[in-house]
């Protein structure tokens, strides 16, 4: 009898649990540049696209020239030897930007 009561109770409890959307929150990218072990870091909000790069453990914003909508964003960075490049994409619309001197510059369609 106890098993018959516990099973529906367990199923009810499990069905009430909330799940977190894994696309929410923040992401971070890191890349090594140069030959001295130097790195660059980019932190970003996956929903708003807001992003920052680090300079001596201080987060500096990467500025958007125009406001962008809430969506789902991914940022990738690569080393280009002694420097680095970052790209951001809106995974729903396909809109893409490159980081240029601390600002997001949109690609033309």
C-alpha positions as CSV (number, residue, x, y, z in Angstrom):
1,X,0.0,0.0,0.0
2,X,2.8,2.4,0.9
3,X,4.4,1.8,-2.6
4,X,1.1,2.7,-4.3
5,X,0.9,6.0,-2.4
6,X,4.6,6.9,-2.8
7,X,4.8,6.4,-6.5
8,X,2.1,9.0,-7.4
9,X,3.5,11.3,-4.8
10,X,7.0,11.0,-6.3
11,X,5.7,11.6,-9.8
12,X,3.7,14.7,-8.7
13,X,6.8,16.2,-7.0
14,X,9.0,15.5,-10.0
15,X,6.5,17.0,-12.4
16,X,6.4,20.2,-10.4
17,X,10.1,20.8,-10.4
18,X,11.3,23.7,-12.5
19,X,14.0,23.5,-15.2
20,X,16.5,26.1,-16.1
21,X,16.8,27.2,-19.7
22,X,20.5,26.5,-20.4
23,X,20.5,29.4,-22.9
24,X,20.1,31.9,-20.1
25,X,22.9,33.3,-18.0
26,X,26.4,34.1,-19.0
27,X,29.2,32.6,-21.1
28,X,32.9,33.2,-21.2
29,X,35.6,32.7,-23.8
30,X,39.4,32.8,-23.4
31,X,42.2,32.8,-25.9
32,X,46.0,32.8,-25.5
33,X,47.9,35.5,-27.4
34,X,51.6,36.0,-28.0
35,X,54.3,33.7,-26.6
36,X,54.4,35.0,-23.0
37,X,51.3,33.2,-21.7
38,X,49.1,36.3,-22.1
39,X,45.4,35.7,-22.4
40,X,42.3,37.6,-23.3
41,X,38.8,36.9,-21.9
42,X,35.3,37.8,-23.0
43,X,32.3,37.5,-20.8
44,X,28.8,37.8,-22.3
45,X,25.1,37.6,-21.5
46,X,23.7,34.9,-23.7
47,X,20.2,36.6,-23.8
48,X,21.0,40.3,-24.0
49,X,24.3,40.0,-26.0
50,X,25.9,42.4,-23.5
51,X,29.6,41.7,-23.3
52,X,32.9,42.7,-21.6
53,X,36.6,42.0,-22.2
54,X,39.1,41.8,-19.4
55,X,42.1,44.1,-18.9
56,X,44.2,43.3,-15.8
57,X,41.2,41.5,-14.1
58,X,38.9,44.5,-14.8
59,X,35.8,43.9,-17.0
60,X,35.5,46.6,-19.7
61,X,32.3,46.8,-21.7
62,X,32.2,46.1,-25.4
63,X,29.9,48.8,-26.6
64,X,26.9,48.2,-29.0
65,X,26.6,51.0,-31.6
66,X,22.8,50.4,-31.7
67,X,20.6,48.6,-29.2
68,X,20.1,44.9,-30.0
69,X,17.1,42.7,-29.1
70,X,17.0,40.0,-26.5
71,X,17.7,36.8,-28.3
72,X,20.3,34.0,-28.0
73,X,23.9,35.1,-28.6
74,X,27.2,33.3,-28.9
75,X,30.6,34.9,-28.9
76,X,33.8,33.3,-30.2
77,X,37.3,34.7,-30.0
78,X,40.5,33.7,-31.7
79,X,44.2,34.6,-31.5
80,X,45.8,36.3,-34.4
81,X,49.3,36.1,-33.0
82,X,49.9,39.1,-30.8
83,X,46.3,40.2,-30.9
84,X,42.8,38.7,-30.9
85,X,39.4,38.9,-32.7
86,X,35.9,38.4,-31.4
87,X,32.7,37.7,-33.3
88,X,29.1,37.7,-31.9
89,X,26.2,36.0,-33.6
90,X,22.4,36.2,-32.9
91,X,21.6,32.5,-33.3
92,X,18.0,33.2,-34.2
93,X,18.4,36.0,-36.8
94,X,21.9,35.3,-38.0
95,X,23.0,38.9,-37.4
96,X,26.7,39.1,-36.8
97,X,29.1,41.6,-35.3
98,X,32.9,41.9,-35.0
99,X,34.7,43.6,-32.1
100,X,36.6,46.6,-33.3
101,X,38.4,48.8,-30.7
102,X,35.9,48.0,-28.0
103,X,32.7,48.3,-30.1
104,X,30.5,45.8,-31.8
105,X,30.4,46.6,-35.5
106,X,27.6,44.9,-37.5
107,X,28.3,42.9,-40.6
108,X,26.2,44.1,-43.6
109,X,23.6,41.6,-45.0
